[in-house]
Amino acid sequence: MTAPAVRPPPLAGVRVLDLSRVLAGPWAGQLLADLGADVVKVEKPQGGDDTRAWGPPYLKDASGRDTTEAAYFLCANRNKRSVAIDIATPEGQAQVRALAQQADVVLENFKVGGLKRYGLDYASLSAANPRLVYCSITGFGQTGPYAARAGYDFLIQGMGGLMSVTGRPDGEAGAGPQKVGVALTDIMTGLYATIAVQAALAEREKSGLGQHIDLALLDVQIACLANQASNYLAGQIVPRRMGNAHPNIVPYQDFPTADGDIILAVGNDEQFAKFCAVAGHPEWSADARFSSNSQRVANRAVLVPLLRQATVMRTSAEWISALEAAGVPCGPINRIDEVFADPQVRARGLHISMPHALAGSVPLVVNPIRLSGSPVAYQRPPPMLGEHTAEVLAQWLSTGEAKDAAAAPRAQV
């Protein structure tokens, strides 16, 4: 029996002009590119995207020497083509306007009004291309008293409430607000941008018109407070830092073992009863103080110390083996090297290598979206600065425009 033919990528034929830098915008651009869009990354000729210089570490060549490609840049720019254009010059502005007339989508994360002086704002570009979907990513949005401020992930994690619920509880050693270990607000904003762009493209099929997408890091961060925001709005109780504990579920946190730590993620009363049986304390699940989740939450100060006294009696491996067999959700706390060595991660192929002109190959994390009929394709490694300038200008623009644009100054690769 022959395997079904793989269909074209979902966004094949969609052209994206990516004017963004650093992480939120580039993350959206990479997702769109992974799904088949032709994403052209416009970079300043001198230095390019800021993250190209955010090293070490840098990608190494076959001899183990550093190349010019920073690891940070590599994480968010796969499957794109790079063109080097100076938008501060009239020639560069003309090139970008010409490219935008051929684009379906523009991504940008300049300060509010930052592109208007170049004639590259939504009003200017949509006048020439009414079907254009134009996505602006800023710290605080296009309106409001903070609109003109610059916004960065760390700042927004603090202002948006995330750091108020992340970190050890007050009164414990090391207590205090703590940011998440990756730029999570940027990543979430990139995800929302990808959803918004695809929604606008779908709506364009009905109306024939593009539109302006206004995405703010602060808005996204507040939206992603999820149950913590709902807990406050519904109960008028300000959530506090609880370390690794969960505000609504017990036990749902880390616990010490004889040789390390494990995570217990007990989501219902049946799972708690199973844990108690494995732990040799079936009486806990029959105790009125602990028999239901609401009672366990109310009495966590009594229950959690009892659990800790039990979990330290076995190794992490012994607990995980016994609890998995009983159907109790649990797991280790892996370092990142342990993550990529994990048999499940290896089986899912989450680490790939792609050919690279400077290094021979570049290691990357795959896109987690798995489509059966039109899967993600890995066509291009993260590009070198200006690598595709002539190619893109020739392909996207008509012959006469391409000649004029190619004559304008651009970076030497």
Secondary structure as a PSIPRED ss2 file (coil, helix, strand):
# PSIPRED VFORMAT (PSIPRED V4.0)

   1 M C   1.000  0.000  0.000
   2 T C   1.000  0.000  0.000
   3 A C   1.000  0.000  0.000
   4 P C   1.000  0.000  0.000
   5 A C   1.000  0.000  0.000
   6 V C   1.000  0.000  0.000
   7 R C   1.000  0.000  0.000
   8 P C   1.000  0.000  0.000
   9 P C   1.000  0.000  0.000
  10 P C   1.000  0.000  0.000
  11 L C   1.000  0.000  0.000
  12 A C   1.000  0.000  0.000
  13 G C   1.000  0.000  0.000
  14 V C   1.000  0.000  0.000
  15 R E   0.000  0.000  1.000
  16 V E   0.000  0.000  1.000
  17 L E   0.000  0.000  1.000
  18 D E   0.000  0.000  1.000
  19 L C   1.000  0.000  0.000
  20 S C   1.000  0.000  0.000
  21 R C   1.000  0.000  0.000
  22 V C   1.000  0.000  0.000
  23 L C   1.000  0.000  0.000
  24 A H   0.000  1.000  0.000
  25 G H   0.000  1.000  0.000
  26 P H   0.000  1.000  0.000
  27 W H   0.000  1.000  0.000
  28 A H   0.000  1.000  0.000
  29 G H   0.000  1.000  0.000
  30 Q H   0.000  1.000  0.000
  31 L H   0.000  1.000  0.000
  32 L H   0.000  1.000  0.000
  33 A H   0.000  1.000  0.000
  34 D H   0.000  1.000  0.000
  35 L C   1.000  0.000  0.000
  36 G C   1.000  0.000  0.000
  37 A C   1.000  0.000  0.000
  38 D E   0.000  0.000  1.000
  39 V E   0.000  0.000  1.000
  40 V E   0.000  0.000  1.000
  41 K E   0.000  0.000  1.000
  42 V E   0.000  0.000  1.000
  43 E E   0.000  0.000  1.000
  44 K C   1.000  0.000  0.000
  45 P C   1.000  0.000  0.000
  46 Q C   1.000  0.000  0.000
  47 G C   1.000  0.000  0.000
  48 G C   1.000  0.000  0.000
  49 D C   1.000  0.000  0.000
  50 D H   0.000  1.000  0.000
  51 T H   0.000  1.000  0.000
  52 R H   0.000  1.000  0.000
  53 A H   0.000  1.000  0.000
  54 W C   1.000  0.000  0.000
  55 G C   1.000  0.000  0.000
  56 P C   1.000  0.000  0.000
  57 P C   1.000  0.000  0.000
  58 Y E   0.000  0.000  1.000
  59 L E   0.000  0.000  1.000
  60 K E   0.000  0.000  1.000
  61 D C   1.000  0.000  0.000
  62 A C   1.000  0.000  0.000
  63 S C   1.000  0.000  0.000
  64 G C   1.000  0.000  0.000
  65 R C   1.000  0.000  0.000
  66 D E   0.000  0.000  1.000
  67 T E   0.000  0.000  1.000
  68 T E   0.000  0.000  1.000
  69 E E   0.000  0.000  1.000
  70 A E   0.000  0.000  1.000
  71 A H   0.000  1.000  0.000
  72 Y H   0.000  1.000  0.000
  73 F H   0.000  1.000  0.000
  74 L H   0.000  1.000  0.000
  75 C C   1.000  0.000  0.000
  76 A C   1.000  0.000  0.000
  77 N C   1.000  0.000  0.000
  78 R C   1.000  0.000  0.000
  79 N C   1.000  0.000  0.000
  80 K E   0.000  0.000  1.000
  81 R E   0.000  0.000  1.000
  82 S E   0.000  0.000  1.000
  83 V E   0.000  0.000  1.000
  84 A E   0.000  0.000  1.000
  85 I C   1.000  0.000  0.000
  86 D C   1.000  0.000  0.000
  87 I C   1.000  0.000  0.000
  88 A C   1.000  0.000  0.000
  89 T C   1.000  0.000  0.000
  90 P H   0.000  1.000  0.000
  91 E H   0.000  1.000  0.000
  92 G H   0.000  1.000  0.000
  93 Q H   0.000  1.000  0.000
  94 A H   0.000  1.000  0.000
  95 Q H   0.000  1.000  0.000
  96 V H   0.000  1.000  0.000
  97 R H   0.000  1.000  0.000
  98 A H   0.000  1.000  0.000
  99 L H   0.000  1.000  0.000
 100 A H   0.000  1.000  0.000
 101 Q H   0.000  1.000  0.000
 102 Q C   1.000  0.000  0.000
 103 A C   1.000  0.000  0.000
 104 D C   1.000  0.000  0.000
 105 V E   0.000  0.000  1.000
 106 V E   0.000  0.000  1.000
 107 L E   0.000  0.000  1.000
 108 E E   0.000  0.000  1.000
 109 N C   1.000  0.000  0.000
 110 F C   1.000  0.000  0.000
 111 K C   1.000  0.000  0.000
 112 V C   1.000  0.000  0.000
 113 G C   1.000  0.000  0.000
 114 G C   1.000  0.000  0.000
 115 L C   1.000  0.000  0.000
 116 K H   0.000  1.000  0.000
 117 R H   0.000  1.000  0.000
 118 Y H   0.000  1.000  0.000
 119 G C   1.000  0.000  0.000
 120 L C   1.000  0.000  0.000
 121 D C   1.000  0.000  0.000
 122 Y H   0.000  1.000  0.000
 123 A H   0.000  1.000  0.000
 124 S H   0.000  1.000  0.000
 125 L H   0.000  1.000  0.000
 126 S H   0.000  1.000  0.000
 127 A H   0.000  1.000  0.000
 128 A H   0.000  1.000  0.000
 129 N C   1.000  0.000  0.000
 130 P C   1.000  0.000  0.000
 131 R C   1.000  0.000  0.000
 132 L C   1.000  0.000  0.000
 133 V E   0.000  0.000  1.000
 134 Y E   0.000  0.000  1.000
 135 C E   0.000  0.000  1.000
 136 S E   0.000  0.000  1.000
 137 I E   0.000  0.000  1.000
 138 T E   0.000  0.000  1.000
 139 G C   1.000  0.000  0.000
 140 F C   1.000  0.000  0.000
 141 G C   1.000  0.000  0.000
 142 Q C   1.000  0.000  0.000
 143 T C   1.000  0.000  0.000
 144 G C   1.000  0.000  0.000
 145 P C   1.000  0.000  0.000
 146 Y C   1.000  0.000  0.000
 147 A C   1.000  0.000  0.000
 148 A C   1.000  0.000  0.000
 149 R C   1.000  0.000  0.000
 150 A C   1.000  0.000  0.000
 151 G C   1.000  0.000  0.000
 152 Y C   1.000  0.000  0.000
 153 D H   0.000  1.000  0.000
 154 F H   0.000  1.000  0.000
 155 L H   0.000  1.000  0.000
 156 I H   0.000  1.000  0.000
 157 Q H   0.000  1.000  0.000
 158 G H   0.000  1.000  0.000
 159 M H   0.000  1.000  0.000
 160 G C   1.000  0.000  0.000
 161 G C   1.000  0.000  0.000
 162 L H   0.000  1.000  0.000
 163 M H   0.000  1.000  0.000
 164 S H   0.000  1.000  0.000
 165 V H   0.000  1.000  0.000
 166 T C   1.000  0.000  0.000
 167 G C   1.000  0.000  0.000
 168 R C   1.000  0.000  0.000
 169 P C   1.000  0.000  0.000
 170 D C   1.000  0.000  0.000
 171 G C   1.000  0.000  0.000
 172 E C   1.000  0.000  0.000
 173 A C   1.000  0.000  0.000
 174 G C   1.000  0.000  0.000
 175 A C   1.000  0.000  0.000
 176 G C   1.000  0.000  0.000
 177 P C   1.000  0.000  0.000
 178 Q C   1.000  0.000  0.000
 179 K C   1.000  0.000  0.000
 180 V C   1.000  0.000  0.000
 181 G C   1.000  0.000  0.000
 182 V C   1.000  0.000  0.000
 183 A C   1.000  0.000  0.000
 184 L H   0.000  1.000  0.000
 185 T H   0.000  1.000  0.000
 186 D H   0.000  1.000  0.000
 187 I H   0.000  1.000  0.000
 188 M H   0.000  1.000  0.000
 189 T H   0.000  1.000  0.000
 190 G H   0.000  1.000  0.000
 191 L H   0.000  1.000  0.000
 192 Y H   0.000  1.000  0.000
 193 A H   0.000  1.000  0.000
 194 T H   0.000  1.000  0.000
 195 I H   0.000  1.000  0.000
 196 A H   0.000  1.000  0.000
 197 V H   0.000  1.000  0.000
 198 Q H   0.000  1.000  0.000
 199 A H   0.000  1.000  0.000
 200 A H   0.000  1.000  0.000
 201 L H   0.000  1.000  0.000
 202 A H   0.000  1.000  0.000
 203 E H   0.000  1.000  0.000
 204 R H   0.000  1.000  0.000
 205 E H   0.000  1.000  0.000
 206 K H   0.000  1.000  0.000
 207 S H   0.000  1.000  0.000
 208 G C   1.000  0.000  0.000
 209 L C   1.000  0.000  0.000
 210 G C   1.000  0.000  0.000
 211 Q C   1.000  0.000  0.000
 212 H E   0.000  0.000  1.000
 213 I E   0.000  0.000  1.000
 214 D E   0.000  0.000  1.000
 215 L E   0.000  0.000  1.000
 216 A E   0.000  0.000  1.000
 217 L H   0.000  1.000  0.000
 218 L H   0.000  1.000  0.000
 219 D H   0.000  1.000  0.000
 220 V H   0.000  1.000  0.000
 221 Q H   0.000  1.000  0.000
 222 I H   0.000  1.000  0.000
 223 A H   0.000  1.000  0.000
 224 C C   1.000  0.000  0.000
 225 L C   1.000  0.000  0.000
 226 A H   0.000  1.000  0.000
 227 N H   0.000  1.000  0.000
 228 Q H   0.000  1.000  0.000
 229 A H   0.000  1.000  0.000
 230 S H   0.000  1.000  0.000
 231 N H   0.000  1.000  0.000
 232 Y H   0.000  1.000  0.000
 233 L H   0.000  1.000  0.000
 234 A H   0.000  1.000  0.000
 235 G H   0.000  1.000  0.000
 236 Q C   1.000  0.000  0.000
 237 I C   1.000  0.000  0.000
 238 V C   1.000  0.000  0.000
 239 P C   1.000  0.000  0.000
 240 R C   1.000  0.000  0.000
 241 R C   1.000  0.000  0.000
 242 M C   1.000  0.000  0.000
 243 G C   1.000  0.000  0.000
 244 N C   1.000  0.000  0.000
 245 A C   1.000  0.000  0.000
 246 H C   1.000  0.000  0.000
 247 P C   1.000  0.000  0.000
 248 N C   1.000  0.000  0.000
 249 I C   1.000  0.000  0.000
 250 V C   1.000  0.000  0.000
 251 P C   1.000  0.000  0.000
 252 Y E   0.000  0.000  1.000
 253 Q E   0.000  0.000  1.000
 254 D E   0.000  0.000  1.000
 255 F E   0.000  0.000  1.000
 256 P E   0.000  0.000  1.000
 257 T C   1.000  0.000  0.000
 258 A C   1.000  0.000  0.000
 259 D C   1.000  0.000  0.000
 260 G C   1.000  0.000  0.000
 261 D E   0.000  0.000  1.000
 262 I E   0.000  0.000  1.000
 263 I E   0.000  0.000  1.000
 264 L E   0.000  0.000  1.000
 265 A E   0.000  0.000  1.000
 266 V C   1.000  0.000  0.000
 267 G C   1.000  0.000  0.000
 268 N C   1.000  0.000  0.000
 269 D H   0.000  1.000  0.000
 270 E H   0.000  1.000  0.000
 271 Q H   0.000  1.000  0.000
 272 F H   0.000  1.000  0.000
 273 A H   0.000  1.000  0.000
 274 K H   0.000  1.000  0.000
 275 F H   0.000  1.000  0.000
 276 C H   0.000  1.000  0.000
 277 A H   0.000  1.000  0.000
 278 V H   0.000  1.000  0.000
 279 A H   0.000  1.000  0.000
 280 G C   1.000  0.000  0.000
 281 H C   1.000  0.000  0.000
 282 P C   1.000  0.000  0.000
 283 E H   0.000  1.000  0.000
 284 W H   0.000  1.000  0.000
 285 S H   0.000  1.000  0.000
 286 A H   0.000  1.000  0.000
 287 D C   1.000  0.000  0.000
 288 A C   1.000  0.000  0.000
 289 R C   1.000  0.000  0.000
 290 F C   1.000  0.000  0.000
 291 S C   1.000  0.000  0.000
 292 S C   1.000  0.000  0.000
 293 N H   0.000  1.000  0.000
 294 S H   0.000  1.000  0.000
 295 Q H   0.000  1.000  0.000
 296 R H   0.000  1.000  0.000
 297 V H   0.000  1.000  0.000
 298 A H   0.000  1.000  0.000
 299 N C   1.000  0.000  0.000
 300 R H   0.000  1.000  0.000
 301 A H   0.000  1.000  0.000
 302 V H   0.000  1.000  0.000
 303 L H   0.000  1.000  0.000
 304 V H   0.000  1.000  0.000
 305 P H   0.000  1.000  0.000
 306 L H   0.000  1.000  0.000
 307 L H   0.000  1.000  0.000
 308 R H   0.000  1.000  0.000
 309 Q H   0.000  1.000  0.000
 310 A H   0.000  1.000  0.000
 311 T H   0.000  1.000  0.000
 312 V C   1.000  0.000  0.000
 313 M C   1.000  0.000  0.000
 314 R C   1.000  0.000  0.000
 315 T C   1.000  0.000  0.000
 316 S H   0.000  1.000  0.000
 317 A H   0.000  1.000  0.000
 318 E H   0.000  1.000  0.000
 319 W H   0.000  1.000  0.000
 320 I H   0.000  1.000  0.000
 321 S H   0.000  1.000  0.000
 322 A H   0.000  1.000  0.000
 323 L H   0.000  1.000  0.000
 324 E H   0.000  1.000  0.000
 325 A H   0.000  1.000  0.000
 326 A H   0.000  1.000  0.000
 327 G C   1.000  0.000  0.000
 328 V C   1.000  0.000  0.000
 329 P C   1.000  0.000  0.000
 330 C E   0.000  0.000  1.000
 331 G E   0.000  0.000  1.000
 332 P E   0.000  0.000  1.000
 333 I C   1.000  0.000  0.000
 334 N C   1.000  0.000  0.000
 335 R C   1.000  0.000  0.000
 336 I H   0.000  1.000  0.000
 337 D H   0.000  1.000  0.000
 338 E H   0.000  1.000  0.000
 339 V H   0.000  1.000  0.000
 340 F H   0.000  1.000  0.000
 341 A H   0.000  1.000  0.000
 342 D C   1.000  0.000  0.000
 343 P H   0.000  1.000  0.000
 344 Q H   0.000  1.000  0.000
 345 V H   0.000  1.000  0.000
 346 R H   0.000  1.000  0.000
 347 A H   0.000  1.000  0.000
 348 R C   1.000  0.000  0.000
 349 G C   1.000  0.000  0.000
 350 L C   1.000  0.000  0.000
 351 H E   0.000  0.000  1.000
 352 I E   0.000  0.000  1.000
 353 S E   0.000  0.000  1.000
 354 M E   0.000  0.000  1.000
 355 P E   0.000  0.000  1.000
 356 H E   0.000  0.000  1.000
 357 A C   1.000  0.000  0.000
 358 L C   1.000  0.000  0.000
 359 A C   1.000  0.000  0.000
 360 G E   0.000  0.000  1.000
 361 S E   0.000  0.000  1.000
 362 V E   0.000  0.000  1.000
 363 P E   0.000  0.000  1.000
 364 L E   0.000  0.000  1.000
 365 V E   0.000  0.000  1.000
 366 V C   1.000  0.000  0.000
 367 N C   1.000  0.000  0.000
 368 P C   1.000  0.000  0.000
 369 I C   1.000  0.000  0.000
 370 R C   1.000  0.000  0.000
 371 L C   1.000  0.000  0.000
 372 S C   1.000  0.000  0.000
 373 G C   1.000  0.000  0.000
 374 S C   1.000  0.000  0.000
 375 P C   1.000  0.000  0.000
 376 V C   1.000  0.000  0.000
 377 A C   1.000  0.000  0.000
 378 Y C   1.000  0.000  0.000
 379 Q C   1.000  0.000  0.000
 380 R C   1.000  0.000  0.000
 381 P C   1.000  0.000  0.000
 382 P C   1.000  0.000  0.000
 383 P C   1.000  0.000  0.000
 384 M C   1.000  0.000  0.000
 385 L C   1.000  0.000  0.000
 386 G C   1.000  0.000  0.000
 387 E C   1.000  0.000  0.000
 388 H C   1.000  0.000  0.000
 389 T H   0.000  1.000  0.000
 390 A H   0.000  1.000  0.000
 391 E H   0.000  1.000  0.000
 392 V H   0.000  1.000  0.000
 393 L H   0.000  1.000  0.000
 394 A H   0.000  1.000  0.000
 395 Q H   0.000  1.000  0.000
 396 W H   0.000  1.000  0.000
 397 L C   1.000  0.000  0.000
 398 S C   1.000  0.000  0.000
 399 T H   0.000  1.000  0.000
 400 G H   0.000  1.000  0.000
 401 E H   0.000  1.000  0.000
 402 A H   0.000  1.000  0.000
 403 K H   0.000  1.000  0.000
 404 D H   0.000  1.000  0.000
 405 A H   0.000  1.000  0.000
 406 A H   0.000  1.000  0.000
 407 A C   1.000  0.000  0.000
 408 A C   1.000  0.000  0.000
 409 P C   1.000  0.000  0.000
 410 R C   1.000  0.000  0.000
 411 A C   1.000  0.000  0.000
 412 Q C   1.000  0.000  0.000
 413 V C   1.000  0.000  0.000
